[in-house]
Amino acid sequence: MIPRPVALFASLALALGVSACGSEQAPFSQPAGTLPEESAASAESSSGGFAWRAVEGAAVPSARHENAFAALDTRLYLLGGRGERPLEIFDPATDTWVPGAAPPLEIHHAQAVGHDGGLWVIGALTGEFPDEPPIPVVLRYDPATDAWSEGPAIPEARRRGGGGLVVHDGAFYLVGGLTRGHNGGYVPWLDRFDPATGAWTPLPDAPHPRDHFHAAVLDGRLYAAGGRTSSHETGEVDTLTVAPVDVYDIAAGTWSTLDAPIPTPRSGTATVAFAGRIIVLGGESGRQARAHDEVEAYDPATGEWETLPPLPVGRHGTQATVSGDAVHIVAGSRDRGGGPELHDHLVLELH
């Protein structure tokens, strides 16, 4: 259902009022980079069998935030972010980064997913703050051909970005998000997309609307943890965090809310399923100017949250992904809001 000529993206970008790739654009925020005084001091931290390490290499990826970062087969793919940012591909076997074909337009506030030989972006925003329109189609990158393609249109009434995306048993599930960029329009929606048929199916709403979060699926259950209800129009861009954690039983088609809310409510979080837990990393909130470095894990076996080693450098606005026996996280914003943007690469391992 997916392949369509990439040339169609030019008309898509024009319709959305954003530029196509290939033009030079000034950085969105402050100068890029890591903060060496922090990362050097705490790149090696451990607790409860988990430990962080920093990936050191001759090449580093481009700094960015509000980007996606997903594993596909044996490689990791860093894409999108504020401004037109390149696609960069990491090979864990050699600790090297190589460029891929640039996305066809600006992509941000998305959770990418690797599936069936491709990298999928479903439910993203584009354009400038605060009124960023949702990208109205499914996007897919094929590593075999190093090419992007446009898939089916997302139903107009269900378009949004800044929500959580997972894949389970060959189908994608998109939960939450924003319909009007940072101006609001946060929704509790859940939708199923079947890539084999192109069918888009609305499912029951989640108990709580939220945006600026990532979802994860574990043992047939989708977890929506963290996030906020963004409202730039009322001056509450990042203060209305959502503490309850909603869980969707995919087979049963029902929602529930955990008895234990997330210990540190925050948005702009990254979330993965790893080591039998739902792990929530980093984030931002109105309580502090620095991005959060908290890493908290929910164990469904005990029904409790545990505290894992903090990020050596706190961040928000990026995605974490699992590759092999480790969690990888790259880039993001060091402070609340738009900068400084990071390009460091951290790995959480279970020993």
Secondary structure, 3 states (H helix, E strand, C coil): CCCCCCCHHHHHHHHHCCCECCCCCCCCCCCCCCCHHHHHHHCCEEECCEEEEECCCCCCCCCECCEEEEEECCEEEEEECCCCCCCEEEECCCCEEEECCCCCECCECCCCEEECCEEEECCCECCCCCCCCECCEEEEEECCCCEEEEEEECCHHHCCECCEEEEECCEEEEECCECCHHHCCECCCEEEEECCCCEEEEECCCCCCCECCCEEEECCEEEECCCECCEHHHCECCCCECCCCEEEECCCCEEEECCCCCCCCCECCEEEEECCEEEEECCEECCECECCCCEEEEECCCCEEEEECCCCCCCECCCEEEECCEEEEECCECECCCCCEECCEEEEEEC
